[in-house]
Amino acid sequence: MTEAKFEQCIRQMNQGDKEGLREIYEEYVSYIYGIVMQMIGNRENAEDITSDFFIRLWEKSELYRPGGGHRGWMATIARNMTVDFI
């Protein structure tokens, strides 16, 4: 997903449109799960944290600042959530 497309999805989410979240989820669920699984090593917990990640993304989408690199931003959130879990 390009940076522009991600920003469009975030704008949709900020307007309450879940289609933006669906697109991000479909594109990045494996990416986020991989980050979490690598850190935690437990499939069940990694699945739970990954699910919680997308809920948090929905709730905090207005905090995203364009131009900063969305993959790194999401990875940081996923890592922080995993550390909090541990």
JOFEN-V356027 format. One record per residue. N is the residue number from 1. RES is the residue in one letter. PSI is psi in radians with two decimals (* if undefined). NEAR is the number of other ideal C-beta (glycine too) atoms within 12 Angstrom. Layout:
N,RES,PSI,NEAR / N,RES,PSI,NEAR
//
This chain:
1,M,2.33,20 / 2,T,2.84,14 / 3,E,-0.72,19 / 4,A,-0.74,13 / 5,K,-0.73,19 / 6,F,-0.78,31 / 7,E,-0.66,25 / 8,Q,-0.76,23 / 9,C,-0.71,33 / 10,I,-0.74,32 / 11,R,-0.72,22 / 12,Q,-0.80,21 / 13,M,-0.73,30 / 14,N,-0.41,22 / 15,Q,0.12,15 / 16,G,0.20,14 / 17,D,1.97,18 / 18,K,-0.16,19 / 19,E,-0.65,18 / 20,G,-0.75,28 / 21,L,-0.71,30 / 22,R,-0.77,18 / 23,E,-0.75,25 / 24,I,-0.75,34 / 25,Y,-0.88,26 / 26,E,-0.61,17 / 27,E,-0.58,21 / 28,Y,0.05,30 / 29,V,-0.73,26 / 30,S,-0.66,15 / 31,Y,-0.86,25 / 32,I,-0.78,37 / 33,Y,-0.74,30 / 34,G,-0.73,23 / 35,I,-0.85,28 / 36,V,-0.79,38 / 37,M,-0.69,23 / 38,Q,-0.62,17 / 39,M,-0.63,24 / 40,I,-0.55,25 / 41,G,0.26,13 / 42,N,2.07,18 / 43,R,-0.84,14 / 44,E,-0.81,15 / 45,N,-0.66,20 / 46,A,-0.70,28 / 47,E,-0.75,19 / 48,D,-0.80,20 / 49,I,-0.68,35 / 50,T,-0.75,34 / 51,S,-0.78,21 / 52,D,-0.59,25 / 53,F,-0.81,37 / 54,F,-0.49,34 / 55,I,-0.80,20 / 56,R,-0.69,24 / 57,L,-0.74,36 / 58,W,-0.81,28 / 59,E,-0.52,17 / 60,K,0.29,22 / 61,S,-0.49,32 / 62,E,-0.22,15 / 63,L,-0.21,18 / 64,Y,2.32,31 / 65,R,2.05,16 / 66,P,2.59,21 / 67,G,-0.04,12 / 68,G,-0.06,17 / 69,G,1.71,16 / 70,H,-0.59,30 / 71,R,-0.77,22 / 72,G,-0.68,18 / 73,W,-0.82,28 / 74,M,-0.69,37 / 75,A,-0.70,24 / 76,T,-0.77,22 / 77,I,-0.82,33 / 78,A,-0.77,35 / 79,R,-0.76,23 / 80,N,-0.69,21 / 81,M,-0.66,30 / 82,T,-0.76,29 / 83,V,-0.74,15 / 84,D,-0.68,16 / 85,F,-0.77,20 / 86,I,*,15
//
